[in-house]
Amino acid sequence: MTYSIVALDRETGELGVGVQTHRPTVGAVVPWVEPGIGAVATQSRANVAFGRQALELMKTGLSAQSAMHAILAGDSDPSIRQVGIIDSSGGTASHTGDNCITEFGSVQGDGFSAQANMMLNPGVPEAMAEIFTASKGALVDRILDALDAAEAVGGDIRGRQSVGIYVAAPPAGPGSESVGVPPSGIWDLRIDNSPETLVDVRNLKNTIQAEMLLRSDGANASLAGANSAYAAALALAPTDELTFWFGVRNLVISLDDNDSAEEVLKPLLSQKSNWLELLHRLRELPQGAEILNRFPRP
């Protein structure tokens, strides 16, 4: 009923899980990640306890394979379970019980394990493995590519309903976060009920990434840097929200450039009165701020 991938980015140390199924809220059940420790996907007739159990075992130094042996040994019916595990060194383990529903299978490779059951066609894990291995860029994007590949082969025999992607960076000190990654070092993306899960989750990722681009140091240090970040952000997620906060926070508050802010904000504020009203309600702007004088309330 599910296809998933657990994976490690050897360069960044990020660990992640991506999963899609035709059931609601899969992101609340299948993916389990502990930064710097490991990642687990527990599916088929999922034993949710496997996630926390395997992570706790890997915290003690057990490998993915040893953790897998331990959790299956304590389970009442491993024949109906499917599990993928990866540890922080890239070691993998996968289990598919004989009583899972076909088509099912799994493929392990360098730094990942892909597994699937109740698929329309054979070859889903193989397709995920091929694309994940060939894909470049951030781990969250490579996981998305693998999920797209699974769907292209046929995916869940019942169709699509929910998707979950969870990626966590290893613990790091202040100031170490990368542009495009949420401040916590975590991507927690979920679409809980939609017929277009993979389209929706990619749009969600792009929207978050666009906002993070505008929070980067370069976007708040110079007009050239701000404009460059804004252009990149618009290419990912062209929204009114993005335009509004770019004009207010980047141009007015960070750079004190009211002329540039007026040029950016005028089309939005002149057409949509709610954004104009919000501008005047912002506590971030002192009463009498120049930008408020340029856009008075009617």
TORVEXZA-764028 format. One record per residue (C-alpha): residue number from 1; x, y, z. Coordinates in nm, 3 decimals. Layout:
+-----+---------+---------+---------+
:   n :       u :       v :       w :
+-----+---------+---------+---------+
: NUM :       X :       Y :       Z :
...
+-----+---------+---------+---------+
// end
This chain:
+-----+---------+---------+---------+
:   n :       u :       v :       w :
+-----+---------+---------+---------+
:   1 :   0.000 :   0.000 :   0.000 :
:   2 :   0.304 :   0.227 :   0.013 :
:   3 :   0.631 :   0.311 :  -0.151 :
:   4 :   0.912 :   0.482 :   0.037 :
:   5 :   1.282 :   0.560 :   0.044 :
:   6 :   1.517 :   0.607 :   0.339 :
:   7 :   1.836 :   0.788 :   0.252 :
:   8 :   2.158 :   0.956 :   0.364 :
:   9 :   2.338 :   1.249 :   0.203 :
:  10 :   2.701 :   1.161 :   0.267 :
:  11 :   2.821 :   1.517 :   0.206 :
:  12 :   2.586 :   1.696 :   0.447 :
:  13 :   2.501 :   1.413 :   0.686 :
:  14 :   2.130 :   1.471 :   0.627 :
:  15 :   1.902 :   1.172 :   0.681 :
:  16 :   1.557 :   1.148 :   0.531 :
:  17 :   1.247 :   0.951 :   0.443 :
:  18 :   1.002 :   1.003 :   0.158 :
:  19 :   0.676 :   0.810 :   0.132 :
:  20 :   0.353 :   0.812 :  -0.074 :
:  21 :   0.037 :   0.603 :  -0.045 :
:  22 :  -0.337 :   0.591 :  -0.103 :
:  23 :  -0.433 :   0.649 :   0.258 :
:  24 :  -0.463 :   0.979 :   0.447 :
:  25 :  -0.187 :   1.124 :   0.669 :
:  26 :   0.091 :   0.882 :   0.578 :
:  27 :   0.343 :   1.134 :   0.710 :
:  28 :   0.218 :   1.069 :   1.062 :
:  29 :   0.285 :   0.694 :   1.041 :
:  30 :   0.567 :   0.584 :   0.812 :
:  31 :   0.865 :   0.825 :   0.839 :
:  32 :   1.090 :   0.835 :   1.144 :
:  33 :   1.417 :   1.031 :   1.152 :
:  34 :   1.666 :   1.112 :   1.425 :
:  35 :   1.937 :   1.365 :   1.324 :
:  36 :   2.278 :   1.206 :   1.320 :
:  37 :   2.134 :   0.863 :   1.410 :
:  38 :   1.922 :   0.712 :   1.135 :
:  39 :   1.594 :   0.697 :   0.946 :
:  40 :   1.315 :   0.440 :   0.934 :
:  41 :   1.015 :   0.375 :   0.708 :
:  42 :   0.763 :   0.135 :   0.860 :
:  43 :   0.480 :   0.035 :   0.625 :
:  44 :   0.253 :  -0.237 :   0.482 :
:  45 :   0.044 :  -0.317 :   0.791 :
:  46 :   0.275 :  -0.083 :   0.975 :
:  47 :   0.397 :  -0.143 :   1.326 :
:  48 :   0.442 :   0.222 :   1.422 :
:  49 :   0.653 :   0.123 :   1.723 :
:  50 :   0.927 :   0.011 :   1.483 :
:  51 :   1.025 :   0.371 :   1.415 :
:  52 :   1.110 :   0.470 :   1.769 :
:  53 :   1.246 :   0.125 :   1.858 :
:  54 :   1.493 :   0.118 :   1.569 :
:  55 :   1.613 :   0.473 :   1.633 :
:  56 :   1.668 :   0.403 :   2.002 :
:  57 :   1.866 :   0.091 :   1.915 :
:  58 :   2.083 :   0.280 :   1.666 :
:  59 :   2.148 :   0.543 :   1.934 :
:  60 :   2.327 :   0.270 :   2.132 :
:  61 :   2.557 :   0.204 :   1.836 :
:  62 :   2.371 :  -0.077 :   1.661 :
:  63 :   2.381 :  -0.081 :   1.282 :
:  64 :   2.069 :  -0.063 :   1.068 :
:  65 :   2.088 :  -0.436 :   1.010 :
:  66 :   2.122 :  -0.519 :   1.380 :
:  67 :   1.837 :  -0.285 :   1.467 :
:  68 :   1.620 :  -0.457 :   1.205 :
:  69 :   1.689 :  -0.801 :   1.352 :
:  70 :   1.598 :  -0.676 :   1.699 :
:  71 :   1.266 :  -0.510 :   1.611 :
:  72 :   1.148 :  -0.802 :   1.399 :
:  73 :   1.236 :  -1.047 :   1.675 :
:  74 :   0.995 :  -0.866 :   1.906 :
:  75 :   0.708 :  -0.836 :   1.657 :
:  76 :   0.395 :  -1.050 :   1.662 :
:  77 :   0.371 :  -1.096 :   1.283 :
:  78 :   0.672 :  -0.989 :   1.070 :
:  79 :   0.512 :  -1.154 :   0.766 :
:  80 :   0.279 :  -0.855 :   0.717 :
:  81 :   0.541 :  -0.585 :   0.772 :
:  82 :   0.766 :  -0.392 :   0.538 :
:  83 :   1.048 :  -0.182 :   0.683 :
:  84 :   1.345 :   0.016 :   0.552 :
:  85 :   1.621 :   0.142 :   0.782 :
:  86 :   1.938 :   0.345 :   0.727 :
:  87 :   2.196 :   0.438 :   0.988 :
:  88 :   2.418 :   0.745 :   1.002 :
:  89 :   2.706 :   0.568 :   0.828 :
:  90 :   2.486 :   0.474 :   0.533 :
:  91 :   2.432 :   0.111 :   0.631 :
:  92 :   2.090 :  -0.015 :   0.524 :
:  93 :   1.845 :  -0.291 :   0.605 :
:  94 :   1.513 :  -0.384 :   0.448 :
:  95 :   1.246 :  -0.638 :   0.534 :
:  96 :   0.943 :  -0.740 :   0.329 :
:  97 :   0.716 :  -1.004 :   0.483 :
:  98 :   0.583 :  -1.288 :   0.268 :
:  99 :   0.224 :  -1.181 :   0.336 :
: 100 :   0.263 :  -0.828 :   0.202 :
: 101 :   0.044 :  -0.759 :  -0.101 :
: 102 :   0.202 :  -0.775 :  -0.444 :
: 103 :   0.360 :  -0.616 :  -0.627 :
: 104 :   0.624 :  -0.574 :  -0.360 :
: 105 :   1.001 :  -0.560 :  -0.324 :
: 106 :   1.299 :  -0.351 :  -0.217 :
: 107 :   1.633 :  -0.230 :  -0.352 :
: 108 :   1.932 :  -0.113 :  -0.151 :
: 109 :   2.219 :   0.099 :  -0.279 :
: 110 :   2.486 :   0.340 :  -0.162 :
: 111 :   2.318 :   0.542 :   0.110 :
: 112 :   1.956 :   0.441 :   0.049 :
: 113 :   1.691 :   0.172 :   0.064 :
: 114 :   1.374 :   0.185 :  -0.148 :
: 115 :   1.077 :  -0.040 :  -0.072 :
: 116 :   0.722 :  -0.081 :  -0.198 :
: 117 :   0.415 :  -0.299 :  -0.159 :
: 118 :   0.068 :  -0.311 :  -0.316 :
: 119 :   0.205 :  -0.156 :  -0.634 :
: 120 :   0.021 :  -0.163 :  -0.965 :
: 121 :   0.330 :  -0.290 :  -1.150 :
: 122 :   0.662 :  -0.449 :  -1.062 :
: 123 :   0.977 :  -0.237 :  -1.076 :
: 124 :   0.886 :   0.050 :  -0.842 :
: 125 :   1.181 :   0.012 :  -0.602 :
: 126 :   1.415 :  -0.034 :  -0.898 :
: 127 :   1.289 :   0.287 :  -1.059 :
: 128 :   1.332 :   0.477 :  -0.734 :
: 129 :   1.685 :   0.343 :  -0.693 :
: 130 :   1.785 :   0.437 :  -1.046 :
: 131 :   1.660 :   0.794 :  -1.025 :
: 132 :   1.783 :   0.855 :  -0.671 :
: 133 :   2.132 :   0.739 :  -0.767 :
: 134 :   2.138 :   0.961 :  -1.077 :
: 135 :   1.973 :   1.265 :  -0.916 :
: 136 :   2.180 :   1.562 :  -0.800 :
: 137 :   2.124 :   1.837 :  -0.547 :
: 138 :   1.983 :   1.850 :  -0.196 :
: 139 :   1.855 :   1.532 :  -0.032 :
: 140 :   1.498 :   1.662 :  -0.019 :
: 141 :   1.503 :   1.712 :  -0.397 :
: 142 :   1.655 :   1.370 :  -0.463 :
: 143 :   1.384 :   1.209 :  -0.249 :
: 144 :   1.119 :   1.398 :  -0.444 :
: 145 :   1.272 :   1.272 :  -0.769 :
: 146 :   1.260 :   0.914 :  -0.639 :
: 147 :   0.892 :   0.947 :  -0.547 :
: 148 :   0.815 :   1.086 :  -0.893 :
: 149 :   0.995 :   0.787 :  -1.046 :
: 150 :   0.784 :   0.545 :  -0.842 :
: 151 :   0.465 :   0.710 :  -0.959 :
: 152 :   0.581 :   0.702 :  -1.321 :
: 153 :   0.604 :   0.322 :  -1.305 :
: 154 :   0.248 :   0.298 :  -1.175 :
: 155 :   0.274 :   0.356 :  -0.801 :
: 156 :   0.011 :   0.235 :  -0.555 :
: 157 :  -0.251 :   0.022 :  -0.730 :
: 158 :  -0.523 :   0.236 :  -0.568 :
: 159 :  -0.377 :   0.575 :  -0.668 :
: 160 :  -0.253 :   0.871 :  -0.463 :
: 161 :  -0.378 :   1.031 :  -0.143 :
: 162 :  -0.100 :   1.140 :   0.092 :
: 163 :   0.273 :   1.198 :   0.098 :
: 164 :   0.530 :   1.269 :   0.366 :
: 165 :   0.892 :   1.381 :   0.344 :
: 166 :   1.108 :   1.427 :   0.650 :
: 167 :   1.473 :   1.528 :   0.621 :
: 168 :   1.695 :   1.629 :   0.913 :
: 169 :   2.049 :   1.763 :   0.921 :
: 170 :   2.293 :   1.653 :   1.192 :
: 171 :   2.313 :   1.882 :   1.495 :
: 172 :   2.517 :   2.192 :   1.414 :
: 173 :   2.618 :   2.515 :   1.579 :
: 174 :   2.457 :   2.858 :   1.531 :
: 175 :   2.504 :   3.016 :   1.190 :
: 176 :   2.562 :   2.687 :   1.011 :
: 177 :   2.228 :   2.656 :   0.832 :
: 178 :   2.223 :   2.656 :   0.452 :
: 179 :   2.022 :   2.884 :   0.226 :
: 180 :   1.697 :   2.711 :   0.133 :
: 181 :   1.691 :   2.488 :   0.442 :
: 182 :   1.454 :   2.574 :   0.726 :
: 183 :   1.628 :   2.727 :   1.032 :
: 184 :   1.589 :   2.407 :   1.234 :
: 185 :   1.772 :   2.206 :   0.969 :
: 186 :   1.456 :   2.005 :   0.910 :
: 187 :   1.226 :   1.956 :   0.614 :
: 188 :   0.889 :   1.831 :   0.740 :
: 189 :   0.660 :   1.821 :   0.437 :
: 190 :   0.316 :   1.660 :   0.439 :
: 191 :   0.018 :   1.651 :   0.209 :
: 192 :  -0.244 :   1.456 :   0.399 :
: 193 :  -0.533 :   1.424 :   0.154 :
: 194 :  -0.502 :   1.511 :  -0.214 :
: 195 :  -0.528 :   1.338 :  -0.553 :
: 196 :  -0.215 :   1.526 :  -0.662 :
: 197 :   0.015 :   1.456 :  -0.371 :
: 198 :   0.348 :   1.484 :  -0.547 :
: 199 :   0.260 :   1.807 :  -0.727 :
: 200 :   0.134 :   1.956 :  -0.402 :
: 201 :   0.432 :   1.854 :  -0.192 :
: 202 :   0.680 :   1.993 :  -0.445 :
: 203 :   0.489 :   2.321 :  -0.446 :
: 204 :   0.499 :   2.325 :  -0.067 :
: 205 :   0.873 :   2.265 :  -0.067 :
: 206 :   0.927 :   2.541 :  -0.321 :
: 207 :   0.718 :   2.786 :  -0.119 :
: 208 :   0.921 :   2.722 :   0.196 :
: 209 :   1.249 :   2.740 :   0.007 :
: 210 :   1.147 :   3.070 :  -0.154 :
: 211 :   1.080 :   3.222 :   0.187 :
: 212 :   1.414 :   3.103 :   0.317 :
: 213 :   1.596 :   3.264 :   0.025 :
: 214 :   1.463 :   3.602 :   0.137 :
: 215 :   1.593 :   3.540 :   0.489 :
: 216 :   1.949 :   3.476 :   0.377 :
: 217 :   2.224 :   3.723 :   0.469 :
: 218 :   2.281 :   3.811 :   0.105 :
: 219 :   1.916 :   3.905 :   0.056 :
: 220 :   1.941 :   4.161 :   0.336 :
: 221 :   2.287 :   4.308 :   0.281 :
: 222 :   2.252 :   4.493 :  -0.050 :
: 223 :   1.994 :   4.583 :  -0.311 :
: 224 :   2.168 :   4.363 :  -0.566 :
: 225 :   2.162 :   4.067 :  -0.327 :
: 226 :   1.799 :   4.130 :  -0.239 :
: 227 :   1.691 :   4.150 :  -0.601 :
: 228 :   1.884 :   3.834 :  -0.689 :
: 229 :   1.725 :   3.640 :  -0.402 :
: 230 :   1.380 :   3.773 :  -0.489 :
: 231 :   1.414 :   3.668 :  -0.854 :
: 232 :   1.517 :   3.318 :  -0.745 :
: 233 :   1.232 :   3.305 :  -0.493 :
: 234 :   0.975 :   3.415 :  -0.750 :
: 235 :   1.091 :   3.139 :  -0.984 :
: 236 :   1.010 :   2.888 :  -0.709 :
: 237 :   0.686 :   3.032 :  -0.572 :
: 238 :   0.538 :   3.353 :  -0.717 :
: 239 :   0.291 :   3.453 :  -0.446 :
: 240 :   0.149 :   3.777 :  -0.303 :
: 241 :   0.289 :   3.674 :   0.035 :
: 242 :   0.640 :   3.660 :  -0.105 :
: 243 :   0.611 :   4.000 :  -0.273 :
: 244 :   0.465 :   4.170 :   0.034 :
: 245 :   0.730 :   4.056 :   0.278 :
: 246 :   1.012 :   4.117 :   0.032 :
: 247 :   0.900 :   4.478 :  -0.003 :
: 248 :   0.851 :   4.528 :   0.371 :
: 249 :   1.126 :   4.327 :   0.537 :
: 250 :   1.404 :   4.315 :   0.280 :
: 251 :   1.368 :   4.654 :   0.113 :
: 252 :   1.219 :   4.876 :   0.384 :
: 253 :   1.336 :   4.729 :   0.714 :
: 254 :   1.674 :   4.580 :   0.617 :
: 255 :   1.784 :   4.816 :   0.340 :
: 256 :   1.581 :   5.134 :   0.410 :
: 257 :   1.511 :   5.160 :   0.037 :
: 258 :   1.160 :   5.303 :   0.015 :
: 259 :   1.187 :   5.380 :  -0.356 :
: 260 :   1.253 :   5.017 :  -0.448 :
: 261 :   0.990 :   4.900 :  -0.200 :
: 262 :   0.730 :   5.131 :  -0.351 :
: 263 :   0.802 :   4.995 :  -0.699 :
: 264 :   0.763 :   4.635 :  -0.581 :
: 265 :   0.459 :   4.689 :  -0.359 :
: 266 :   0.253 :   4.928 :  -0.571 :
: 267 :   0.094 :   4.670 :  -0.805 :
: 268 :  -0.006 :   4.449 :  -0.511 :
: 269 :  -0.133 :   4.720 :  -0.275 :
: 270 :  -0.324 :   4.905 :  -0.544 :
: 271 :  -0.516 :   4.595 :  -0.649 :
: 272 :  -0.569 :   4.413 :  -0.319 :
: 273 :  -0.684 :   4.631 :  -0.033 :
: 274 :  -0.632 :   4.370 :   0.238 :
: 275 :  -0.257 :   4.382 :   0.184 :
: 276 :  -0.265 :   4.761 :   0.215 :
: 277 :  -0.455 :   4.733 :   0.541 :
: 278 :  -0.205 :   4.475 :   0.667 :
: 279 :   0.082 :   4.713 :   0.588 :
: 280 :  -0.070 :   4.969 :   0.825 :
: 281 :  -0.125 :   4.714 :   1.100 :
: 282 :   0.235 :   4.590 :   1.109 :
: 283 :   0.410 :   4.644 :   1.442 :
: 284 :   0.742 :   4.613 :   1.261 :
: 285 :   0.686 :   4.955 :   1.103 :
: 286 :   0.689 :   5.261 :   1.331 :
: 287 :   0.400 :   5.504 :   1.309 :
: 288 :   0.482 :   5.761 :   1.045 :
: 289 :   0.717 :   5.531 :   0.855 :
: 290 :   0.790 :   5.660 :   0.505 :
: 291 :   0.643 :   5.356 :   0.332 :
: 292 :   0.311 :   5.415 :   0.515 :
: 293 :   0.304 :   5.773 :   0.389 :
: 294 :   0.357 :   5.648 :   0.033 :
: 295 :   0.066 :   5.406 :   0.067 :
: 296 :  -0.195 :   5.581 :   0.284 :
: 297 :  -0.521 :   5.421 :   0.380 :
: 298 :  -0.807 :   5.539 :   0.157 :
+-----+---------+---------+---------+
// end
